């Protein structure tokens, strides 16, 4: 009614902006940048399906699946 979004949406937006700032180099966090699984498209870039920029790590447990880094990678796919 007054333009406020839900808390979950605000958290996701904050997480996306944090990952964006790390990737752009506005935040100097080399340890976190090394943990992000960056991927580049193979070949000429004419694939039918676009490949995601960040690779989500495999998680056997819910604790690892919902860890901040895993969640940030999963959420950023919907932010851009």
HELIX and SHEET records of a PDB file:
HELIX    1   1 UNK A    7  UNK A   24  1                                  18    
HELIX    2   2 UNK A   30  UNK A   35  1                                   6    
HELIX    3   3 UNK A   62  UNK A   65  1                                   4    
HELIX    4   4 UNK A   68  UNK A   79  1                                  12    
SHEET    1   A 2 UNK A  37  UNK A  38  0                                        
SHEET    2   A 2 UNK A  54  UNK A  55 -1                                        
END                                                                             
